[in-house]
Amino acid sequence: VYMETYGCQMNVNDTEIAWAILQKNGYARTKDLDEADVVLLVTCSVREKAEQAIWNRLRHLKALKARRQQARLPLRIGILGCMAERLKEEILHREKLVDIVAGPDAYRDLPRLLAVAESGQQAANVLLSLDETYADILPVQTSAGGTTAFVSIMRGCDNMCSYCIVPFTRGRERSRPIASILQEVRMLSDQGVKEVTLLGQNVNSFRDMSEVQFQSAAAPVLSRGFSTVYKAKPGGLRFAHLLDQVSRIDPEMRIRFTSPHPKDFPDEASVLQLIQERHNICKQLHLPAQSGSTRVLEAMRRGYTREAYLELVHHVRECIPGVSLSSDFIAGFCGEREEDHQQTVSLLREVRYNIGFLFAYSMRQKTRAYHRLQDDVPADIKKRRLEELITVFREEAARANEAMVGQSQLVLVEGPSKRSVLELCGRNDGNIKVIFPDAEIEDAAGCKALVRAQPGDYVLVKVTSASSQTLKGVLLCRTTLSRSAVCH
């Protein structure tokens, strides 16, 4: 089996789950396309561009499949994930190239689907589930050098933002039992993984209903000034409880989570408190804004105003001094006027995010926007607005990062820098990339011998320069997460 992953971190995790299932069923994995009997593409549907990449890839694979048929070495091609869910009929009928189609909740069915394909028939399963979380399947880690890993804690989304395809491709929200998440994190800790990111479409609305005694717990309060399209959901163990438990497993393991929704950081904010208190929960938050205009936010059905969002940002910064903030923005949503766009520009200036994910709007079928709104911002205006947002974001991120020049930052070493074998690269607590020379250094434990930093080590780096994307610096010493927390 040869696998390719497109799109978000959830898809990286889904690739690991699908591979774990196939491995148990006797399949072997190859990194060489020419060796493959089966090619599986784990796909994304969030934007048109993501789907276009898959259609282009399939054109390339069509030629390979034809060559294989002539050589009597059949090649089976499978489309997995969100695009499979959204475009099942089109994928199966277009040029009869694809043999199997499996949606995000159908990975357990892959061995059967592949067996059907072996007999020369097309096979598909895109049934969405109300309870599938793959809780009993421990993903086979394939990520960078084994120092970082993603752990899926929930699937699906109930927010129904008007631009978003996710509820239709990944279904309703359901959370994994906490016990199975803790088991996976312990296993990763035993394997030497030093950073775990808890993953979900909306991680902070997590609710584990698997234990009877917690099913009658009251529904949590939303952040001040936020609303939802669904009724408050009582019962279950919540995200703060999970975060508390996960952070206790290994004091030398960093914990991150993505993607939260701003509505689920209420004022009593035990999650924010935990981030502030625990040395191994990163002081970094993803707060997707999408727009700086209240009028556009209403059309997007985000459930908050610009003012409520800014109030939350101030609250977060009070609770967690020095927090690093990241966000998502959409340029040119339905009905967006120039003044709406300027409000987004001013929000970027006011908040000064460290990391940003910015895209031009692309209309998706099935969404509320598709049925109710007009995609009326011309492509060239979308492009200009997006470029303006990116320029402003970079200016402000560069300013935010320049404030760290002269400071020492704790960095988790990930491996060699892409640009030079003489440099190493890692990330600081705020998830910003840090580049530094691969030199001999002292160990903070006081042993006299000089050491070289390895992937999975924590090092202190004194920042000497900064750009909007990266920090550069000089190595001070090797240390540990716990020791560094005591010193700070």
Buried (B, 14 or more C-beta within 10 A) or exposed (E): BBBBBBBBBBBBBBBBBBBBBBEEEEBEBBEEEEEBBBBBBBBBBBBEEBBEBBEEBBEEBBEBBEEBEEEEEBBBBBBBBBBBBBBBEEBBEEEEBBBBBBBBBBBBBBBBBBEBBBEEEBBBBBEBBEEBBBBEBBBBBBBEEBBBBBBBBBBBBBBBBBBBBBBBBBBBBBBBBBEBBBBBBEBBBEEEBBBBBBBBBBBBBBBBBBEEEBEEBEEBEBBEBBEBEEEEBEBBBBBBBBBBBBBEBBEBBBBBBBBBBBBBBBEEBBBBBBBBEBBBBBBBBBBBBBBBBBBBBBBBBBBBBBEBBBBBBEBBBEBBEEBBBBBBBBBBBBBBEEEBBBBBBBBBBEBBBBBBBBBBBBBBEBBBBBEEBEBEBEEEBBEBBBEBBBEBBBBBBBEBBBEBBEEBBBBBBBBBBEEEEEBBBBBBBBBBBBBBBBEEBBBBEEEEEEBEBEBBBBBBBBBEEBEBEBBBBBBBBBBBBEBBBEEE
